[in-house]
Amino acid sequence: MKKNVFKGALASVVVIATLSFTNIAKKVDVKDSKVTWVGKKVTGHHEGTIDLESGFLNVEGDKVVGGEFVIDMTSINVTDLEGESKGKLEGHLKSDDFFGTANHKNAKLVINTASKKSGNTYGVVADLTIKGITNPIAFDLTYDGKSATADLTIDRTKYEVRYGSGSFFDNLGDNTIYDDFEISVDLKF
């Protein structure tokens, strides 16, 4: 009897330990998730949205350990303009001057490491691919099991997006567009 109880307890410990370290891919609900962007220039800024095509977070127990997200670059939407101005800016952002969406439909972010900082906040190191060019990026991610949020600052020039950049062109004056743009992500699972 004691031997059976011991075997049962040992089996329970093994099952619980296995379950607690099982890597689960939590699929993102792309319809309820939101990705917004802001690009700044000397004379102001523009903002908009962009669609998440697919994504998941890898979770072990209650801890984020990885993930992968694909953005549909053809969905770039400008929300601070209307009419012809809106259409012109969206077309320009999709052109080869910026993101070249005819040849580079998707951008991709792959989480390499996620280290718990405090509470539900993780320090994330990932690879971001835009226009076929991959660079590392670091940011904080907050995850509560049902949703995740993150704010990323991206240097567009690292991805050969140099149009209007004061880092590459002289005498742009008021036409200078800052190299960094910001992405805010609100994911639902």
N, C-alpha and C positions, 0 to 999 in steps of 0.2 A: 504494500500500500504506500509506504513512504517513498519507494522507488518510483511509482507512478506519479505521485504528487510532484516529486522533484523533476521528472521528465516533463510534466505538464507545465510547471513553472518555467523551466528552461526554454521550452518551446515558445511560451508566451513572451519571454524576454527577447528571443531571437526575432519573432514576428514584429514586436513593437519597435525594436531597434532597426529592422529593415524598413518598416514603414516610415519611421521618422527621418531616415536618410534617403528616401526615394525621391528622385528628381522628377517633378511633375511640371509639364509645360502648361501654363495657364494661358489660354488663348484670349486675345484681346477682342472685345466687341467693337468692331470698327465703326459701326453705325452710331454708337453712343459715345465714342471717344472723340476728342477734339485736338487738333494741332493748329496753333496760330503762329504767325511770324510778324516781326517788325524789322524793317530796314530803315536806316537813318542816313540822312544827307545833311549838308551844311544848312540848307534852308528848311528843314523839317523832317518828316518821316512818312512812310507808307506802311500799311499793315494789311493782313489778310489771313486766309486759312489755306490749308493744304490737306488732302485726304490721306489717311492711313490706309494702305492697301491690305496689309496683314501684319500680324505680330503675335508674339508670345513672350512671357517671362518664365524662365526656369526657376522653380521654387523647390527647396529642400526643407521639409517641415514648414516653418513659417518664414524662412529666410530666402531672399532673392540671391541666386547664384549665377544667373545668366539671362540671355534673351536675345531676340532678334526681331527687327521691325523693318518693314518696307513701306516707303512713302511713294505715292503716285505723283511724280513731279508734273505731269500734264494737268493736274487738278489745281495748280496755283490760282488762287482767287484773291483779288484785291477788294477789301471791304471799306476802304476810306474814300473811294472815288465812285463816280457813277458815269454812265453813258460812254461817250467816245474816249474820254480820258482813262476810264477803267479798262476798256478794251485795248487801248494802246499800251498801257503799262503791263497788262497781263501778257500781251503778245511779245513785248520786249523782254520780260522776265523768262519767257519760254524760248526765246531766240538764242542763237549761239553767243551773243554778247553776254548772256547770263548763264542759264542752266541747260541750254541745248536739248530741250525735251524730245525733239524729233529723234535724236540718237541716244538719249539717256533718259528713258521713260521713268526709271526708278532711282531713288536714293535708298541706302540701306544702313542701318545701325546694328552692330553686333556687340552685345555686352560681353566683355572678356572676364572682368572681375567686378564683384559688388561686395564691399566691406561695410558691415554695420557700423554706423557712427554713433547714433543714439536714437532711442525710441524706434520709430519707423523709418528713419533716414539712413540711406546708404550712400557711400562714396563709390561712384561707378567709373570704371575705365572701359571705354568701348572703341571700336573701329567704326568710323563714319565714312561711307563711300558716296561721293557726289560726282557726277560726270565721269564715272569709272576710276576716280582717284580716291584712294583710301588713306586716311590720316587718323591717328589716335585722338580721342577727346575725353575729357574728364568732366563730370558733373554730379550733382546730388540728385537722388531719386527718393521720393517718399512713397512707401507702399504699405497698404493696410489690409491686404487680402482681397479686397473688392475693387480697389482703384489704385492708381499710381500717378504721380505728378512729377514733372521735371522741367527745369528751365536750362536751356543750352545757349551758349554764346559761340557762334561759329565764324571763323575767319574765312570769308569766301575766297580770298586770294590763294589759299592752300589748295583750292579745287579748280584753279585756272579761271575763276570768275573775277576778272580784273577791270571790267568796264567802269569808267568813272572813278577809279581808285587813285587817290592822292599818293599812294605808295609806289605807283608805277607811271603816273602821268603828271607832268608839270603844268602849272598855270590853269588848273581847272576852276579855280575860284569857287563861286557859288554852285558850280555843277559837280563838286566833289561828293562822292557817295562813300560813306564810311565802310571800311573793310569788314567789320563785324556786323552780323545780323543775329537776331534773337529768335529762338523757337521756344514756345511754351506747349507742353504736352499734358493732356489730361486723359488718362486711359481708364477704361472701364472693362471689367472682366465678367 
